[in-house]
Every structure is written in structure tokens, then in C-alpha cells.
């Protein structure tokens, strides 16, 4: 039967088109968020198994040695895609020639970062006085090549909001990477198990991305008009570099000042806390940036989307991180073993800053989706001295001092960060504060009730400590439902999900 294809069908088949997404943008966003949250939950389970098993098979020093190399790879990761994935996602219209040009740029960057990282191996050996870092650095550098090959295929999947494909890819890659790492550890491979994790994960993500996307690059052309996109992406990449500098400076300082074992305790506590942080931010950022990009020229709708998003984020995060604050020691002992007990206070202090880290992530969503890469770079230029300064202040008080100093400084500068981000939008600190007052109030109340119950009952076993802390939050949130404003906020999310599910 000969029939004329509808424009929507054509756009759906073309990975560069996004016109068909507008008819059900909110529905796609929420459904995509639910799919991504599900996949992130599965990944969290896999990564938790990895964390628990590897912590019991490896020593803090093994973790510390790899964390020393992660300082360099983490910094280089900021330039891994030159921000060109965001440029592909954010741009309203894009051509095959432009994406092809960006692909070859990303590949060149990945190859360049691999060679630069490998060349830095002798310097790392000298700086940390640890000869084993030479081979670790050489092997770890290959990750950048896989990343450069993956960037544009992944960006096109996100541009098309194909969240089920991305979710399957990420879960499958994590399962494979964790299986390989555990196998290496069981066979006595030591720190090589940790080195293998990102290497296997990045390779499998790259391979699956290209299998899923219906697009292949052509040879680059001289007049592909990607100058503005590279300019945008370069500023995003510089921002990510500073962001990764903030996250890597503590490891560099602790590794140099205190050595591998304390760094292993600190990095394991930080990475363990990042599991729930990523569980929340990864699915929401993957949905928020494309969705915000599509409505960037509608200020009222943009603001409404943002307020609804952070409201959901903070309602989800406050009980989780409040519980982790109260139950830090039993969580560490249960998951990692008693040899990691010293990491519990670090884990507790870092958990204070976790909701603030989520709000800091949301600032990036706003600036990237609205094309303000220059302001994003300025934000990190202003913020980086304060963050690194907090590490220097706390360094003399050990790994606990670094964690506590960082959390306090981030809380103090967060209002300034948000105020800077909200420029030229309808958002204000007052509107955000109204959205956050109830989840923060209930969360803090949960911490107080859980702490009080723990001190009064004084449970002895790890499991009973977790149960008492958990019951404190269950009781608090159950009581909170009797207050009308809290019920209205919770019901607003239920109505939103119901409305958008029915729009599919």
C-alpha cells in the first residue's frame, strides 16, 4: 500500500528531529523519569553489591591507590566530551553534518586525553611516591578513548528522550563491569579490580550506544557550521573541569598529606554516599535537561518545571540522607565491614551536604538547558576557590575535618549560587524556599526523632540500630501527613503523575 508518511512518523525515525516530542513533552518527561529511576535503582543495587563485595575483598590502601589516579582522570573527564553532548541535546535544530563534525572532534579529544593521561604517569609516581601508579595510569587512560567514541551516540539517544534504551544500556554495562571486577578480586587481582570497573563499563556503554542509535557519522566537512556549538560546549567543558577539580582536590590533598590508607577510607565513604546521590540526580538530570531545553523560551513554564523538579528531588532526598546521617556507622559496618568503621564519621559529615549537592546540580540544569554556558563557567570560577579552601582548612584535622569543612562551606555558599543561577529567569530564592521549607522541616524532624530514639533505646546490634533509625523517620513522615500543606504537596505529585500518565 502506497501512502504518504506523516511528518511525526518521519521525525520519529530521524534521530536528529525532535518535533514529535512536543505533543507529549511532559508525559515523556515523567514516563522517562520513571523508566530512568527504575534503571538507576537497578544500577544502585548492582553498584551496592560491588561496593560491599569489593570492600570485603580489598583493603583501604587498594582503594586509596586507585583514588590517587582518579584525581587526574577525574579532572580530565571534565573535557572528555568538550560539552558537545549538551550542545547536541540543547540545540533546537541540528544537521547530520554538524553531528558528524562533533563526533570527530569528540574522538580526537578522547584520543588526546588518553595520550596526555598516559604521559602523566611518571609525574604521579613522583608526586605520591608510589611506583604502582605507573601501570594503573596507563590502563585507566584507555577509558577516554571509549568515552570519545560514545559521546554523540549517547547524546542523540538523550535528544530523542529514548530513556528505555539508555536504561537497558546502563544496567547491562554495570552488571558486566561489576562481574568482571569481582572476578578479578576473587582471583587475587587486588586494586586491578577497581581499575577494571570504569574500563569495562565505558566500553560496553560505547558499544551498546552505537547498536541502539539509528545514525552513523560521515567524514567531516569544512563548512559544517559547528563553531557556535563548540564555543557553547567548550564553556560547558571548562565548567565541568572546575566541577571535577572541586571533587578531586580533596583526594589529591589527602593522598599527598595523609597517604593511601586514609585516602582509601575517605574515598570509599564519599563514593558510597554518591550511590544514592547519583540514584536521584542521574535520572532526573537525564530528563530535566532535554525537557527544560524544549521549554527554554517559555519562562513561566520553565520556572514551573524547575520548581516541581526540585520539590520532588528534595522530598525524595531528605529522608534518605537524614537516615544515612543518623545511621552512618551501622550502614558502614553492615555494607563494608568493621575494618571500615573509621569511615563512618566521614560518611556522616558528607551526608549533611548531600541535599545541597542536589540543588547545586540543579543550577547546572538551568544554565545548560537555557544555553547559558558562559554563566555556568562563571559560576564554577566563583565557587571553586571556596570549595578548595574548605578542603585546605579541614585537611589539618584529618579526613573528618575535610568532610565537615566541605559540608559547612557548601551550605553557606548555596544561596549565593542559586541567586546567581536564577538571573534572567522568573525564579527567586523566595519561590524556591517556599518549595523546600516543608521537605526540609520534615526531614530535620525525622533526624531529631531518629536520634532521640537511638539514644533512648540504645540498640546494640547493627540491624537493630538501623531498624530504630528507620522507624524514627517512618513515624515522623506518618505524623507529617496529618498536616494539610504536606498532604497537598504530596498529592500534587500524585496528580501530576496521573495527569501525565493519562496523556500518553
N, C-alpha and C positions, 0 to 999 in steps of 0.2 A: 504494500500500500504506500503510495507516494503522498506525503503530507509535509507541510511546512513546519519545521521545528519552531517552537515558541522561543522567544528571547530568553526566558528564565531557564529553559532546559539547556540552551546553548551556554549561558553564563555558568550554570552549574557544572557543565563538563569542562569549562575552561578554568584552570586553576588560577588564572590572573584576574578573573572577574569577580566582583562582589555585589553586583546589583541585586541579585536574587536574595541576598541576606537581609535586606532592609524590610521586606514584608513581614518578617517574624524575628526581628533583631533581639527583642527582649526574651522571647521564647527560646531562641537559640542560645542566648547567653546563659539563661538559667539551666536549661537542659544540659548545655555543655559543661556548666559548672558542676552539676550533679554527677555527670559522667566522669569528669576530671577528679572530683573529690573521691569518687569510688576508686578510681585507679590510683590516686595518691594514697588512699587508705591501704590498698593492697601493697603499694610500694613501701609504705611505712612499716607494714608487717614484715616484709622481706628484709628491709634495712634493719629493723629491730632484731630480727633473728641473726643477721650478720653481725650487728654490734655486740649482741650477747655472746655468740659463739666465738668471735674473734677476740673479744676481751678476755675470755677464759683460756684461749689457746696462746695468746701473745702477751707480752709484758708491756708495762707503761713505756719502757725505753724503746721498744719496737715502734709504738705509736709516735713517740717523740722524734725518732729519726726521720720517719716519713713526713711528719709535720714540718720539719726543717726545710725539706724540699718544697712542700706545699706553699711556703712563703713566696717563692719565686713563681711557681706555676699559678698560684692564686692571683698574683699581680698581672702576669701575662694574660690570664684569662679575660681581664678587662678589655684587652684589644683583640681577643680571639676572633670576633666577627666584625670588628670596627663599627659596631652598632648598625650594621647593614640589614640584619634580620628585622630590627624595629623599623628601619626605613621601608622595607618591603611591606610589612604589616600595616604601618601607619598611612602610607600613601593611598589616596583615593583611587587613582588610575596609574597603572604601570604596564609596560610593554615587555614582550618576550626579550627584545634586545637589551633592555635595561636589566632584567633579572639575570640574563646570561653574563652581562658585564660584571654584575655584583658577584656572581658565582666565582668567576675567575679571580676577582680581587680577594674574595674570602679564601680561596685556595692558596693564593700567593702569600697572604697573611699567615695562614696556618703553617705553611712550609717555612716561612721566615721565623716564626716564633719557635718552631721546633729546633731550628738550627741555632738560634740565639740562646735558648734554654740549655741545649746541649753544650754550647760554648761556655756557659756559666758554671759548669760542673766543677772545674778546678777552684773557682772562687768560693763556692760553697764549702768545699773541703777545707779550704784555708780559714774561712770565717768561723765555722763551727768546730774546726779541729777534729773532723770526723771523716776518715777516708772512705767509708762505705757509701757516702753520699754521691760519689762519682758515678757509680753504676746506676744507682737509683734515679739520678737526674737524667741520664741518657735514656733510660727506658721510659720514664714519665714524659719526656718531651714529645714522644710519638703521639700522645693524646691530642696535641694541637693540630696535627695533620688530619686526623679523623674529624675534629671539630670544624676545620675549614671546609672539608668536603660536605658536611652535613647542613651547614647554616641555611642556605637558600631553600633546600627541600623542606626543612622544618618550618621555615618562615611561610612558605606557601600553604602548608597544611594549617598553620595557625590563621593565616589570612582568610582561608576558606572556612574557618571555625570547625574543622574536622576533628573534634575532640575525641571521638571514639577511637579513631586511628592512632592519635597521639597517645591516648591512654594505654592501648594494647602494646604499642611500641615500647613505652617506658616500663611497663610491668615486665614484659618479656626480657628486655635488656637487663633490668635489675636482677631478675631471677637467675639469668645466665651468669652475670658478673659475680653475684654473691656465691653461687655454686662453685665457680672456679676459685674464688678467693678462699672459701672454706676448705676446698680440696687441697689447695697449696699449703694452707696452715696445718691441716691434718698430716700432711706428708713432711712436716718439719721445715717448711719454707720460710717461717718467721715473717719478717716485715715485707717480704715479697708478696704476701697475700694481700696486704693493704695497697701495695703498688698496682697490683693487677686489677683491683676493683674499677677505678675510673677508666683504665685502658680498655677492658673488655666491654664496659657499659657504653663508652663512646663509639667503639667500633660497631657494636650491634645496633645502636641508635642510628648511626650513619647509614648502615646497610638497609635497615627497615624503612627509613625515611624515603630513600630512593625507590624502594619497591612500591611504596604507597602513593607517592605523588605522580600525577599524570603530566609530567613536564621533564624535558631534558634540555640542557644548555646547548647553545650553538657557539661557534667560535666568536670571540669578542670583536666588536666593530668600533671604529674610531669615533663615530658620531652617535653614540647611544644615549647621550644626554643624562648621564648619571652624576654630574658634578654636584647638583644640589643635594642629591641623596647621600653622596659620600661626605659632603660637608655636614649634613644632619647626623649621619652615622658616626662621623669622626668625633663630634662633640659628645654624643652618647657614649662612645667607647672611652673617651677621656674621663667621663663621669664614672663609668664602671671601673676604670683603673683606680680612681681615687677611692671609690667604694671598696674595692678589693684591698687597697692599701690600708684602709681603716681596719679591715678584717684580718689582715696578715701581719700588721705591725706588732700586735701583741705576741704572736708566735715568734717573730724574729727577736724581740726583746727578751722574752722569757727563755728561748733556746740559747741565746748568747749569754745571758746573765745567770740563769739557774741550771741550764743543762737539759739533757734529753728526757730524763725521768719526770721532773716536774712539768716539762712541756707536754709529755705524754698524758699526765693527769689532767692538765688544763684543756688540752685539745680534745680529749675524749669527752670531758664534761660539756664543752662547747658544742661538739658535734652531736652529742646525744640530745642536747636542747634544740639543735637545728632540725631534728627529725620532725617534731610537731610544728615548728615554725614553718618548715617547707610544706608540711601537710596542708597548712592553711594558705600560705602565700602562693605556692605554685599553681594550684588550680584556679585561684581567684585572679591572679595576675594574668594567667593564660587566657582567661575570659575577659577580664576588665580592659586590658589594653586594646584588643580588637574592637570591643563594644564601645569603649569611650572614643576610640578613633572615628568610628562611624557617626557619632553624635557631637563631634568637637565643635561644630558650628551652631549648635543649639545650646546656649549657655544654661538655660533653665533645666533642660533635660539632662545635660551633663552634670550639673550640680546635684540633681535628684538621684541620678545613678550613683554618684560618688558617695553621698550620704547613706544611701541604702546599703552600699557595699561595705563601707567601714562599720556601719551599725552591725551588720551580720558578722563581720570579722571579729569585732571586739566581744560580742555576745558569745561567740564560739571560743575565743581565746582566754578570756578572763578566768573562767572556772578551771580550764586546763592548766594554765600556768600558775594559778593560785594553788591548786592541788600539788603541782610539782615543787612549789616553794615550801609548802608545809611538809611534804613527804620526800624531800630531796634525798636524805640518807637511805631510807628503805628502798627507794627506787633504784639508787645506785647499787646498793648491795644486792638486790634481787636480780637486776639486769646484768651487772658487770662482775659481781663477786666482791668478797670482802677485801681483796687486795687493792680495790679501787676506792675504798672508803674515804680517803683523803680528798677525792674529787667532789664529795657531796656538798661541801660549803661553797665551792666554786660554782657548781651547778645551781645551788640555791640563789646565790647573788646574781648570776646571769639571768635566772628566770624572772627577776624583778624587771629587767629591761625588755623582756620578750614582747609584750603588747606595744611598747614604744617602737621596737624594730618593725612591727607590722605596720604601724602608722607611717614610719619612715619609708617603707616600701611603697605605700600608697601615694606618697609625694612623687615618686618616680613614675607611677602610672599616669598621674595627671599631666606631668610635663612631657612625657614621651608621647602620649596619645594626642596631645594638643600641638605637637610639633615644636615645643619649646626646648630643644636640646641645649641651646645656649644658656638658658636659665638653670637647667639641670646641672650643667658643668659648673656654673657659678655657685650653686647650692653646695656641691661637694668641695669646691675650693674653700668656701667659708667654713664648712663643717669639719674638714679633715684635721686642721690643727687642734681643734678641741678634743676630737676623739683620740688622736695620737698622744696629746698632752695628758689625757686621763690614764693612758697606759703607763706613761713615764712616771706620773705621780704615784700610781699604785704599785709599780714594779718593786720598790724597796720594801714593800710589805708582803711580798710573796705573791703566789698565784691568786690567793684570795683577795689581796689588795687590788690587783689588776681588775678582777671581775667586778668588785664592788665599786671601784672608782669609775669604770666604764658605765655601769648602770646609772649611777648618780648623775654623771655629766650628760648622758643621753636624755634623761628625764628633764634636766634643766634647759637644754637647748631645743627640745622638741617643739615648744610653742613658736619659737622663732623660725624653725624650719617650715612649719605648716603655714605661718603667716607669709613667708616669702613665697611659698608654693602657690598660695591662693590668689596671688596678684593677677589681675585681669580675668578673674572668674567671679561668679556670684557667691562663692564660698567664703565664709568668715570663721574665725576662731569660735565665735559665739554659736553659730549654727552647728559646728562640729561638736562643741562642748555639750550642747543640748542633746545631741545624738548619743553621746558617750557617757553621760552622767549616770544613767541607770545601770548599764552593764558594769561600769567600774565600781559603783557603790555596792551592788550585789556581790561582785567578785571580792571586794575587800572585806565585806561582811562574812563571806564564806571562809576567807583566810582566818579571820578572828575566831569564828566558831570552831573551825577545824583545829586551830592551835590550842584553844581552850579545852576542847575535848581530849586532845592528845595529852595535855599536861594533867588534867584531872584523872583520866583513866590510866595513864602511863602504861600503854601496852608494851609487852616485851618482845614478842616475835615480829619479824618483818611483815608478815601477812596481816597480823592484827593492827599494826601501825598504819598500813595502807587502808585497811577497812575503816578504821576510826576517822582518818583524814577524809576519806571519800564520803563517809556518812555526814560529816560536817558540812560539806558542800551540797549534798542531797537535801539535807534539812533546810539549809539556807535558801536554796533556789525554790524549794517547795513553798516555804513561807512567802517568798517574794512574789509568787503567783497570786497571792491574795491582794496585792496592791494593783490598783487599776492601771496606772501608767505602764507598769511592767507587762501586764497582760496585753495591753494594747500594742506594745512594741512587738511582743512575740507573735500575736495574732496578725500583725501587719506583714510579717514574713510569710506566715501561712497563707494569707490571702494572695500575696504576690506570687508564690509558687503555684497556687491553684489556678490563678488567672493565666499565668504563662504556660502552664501545662495544658490548659484547655485551648490555648491559641495555637497549639502545634497542628 
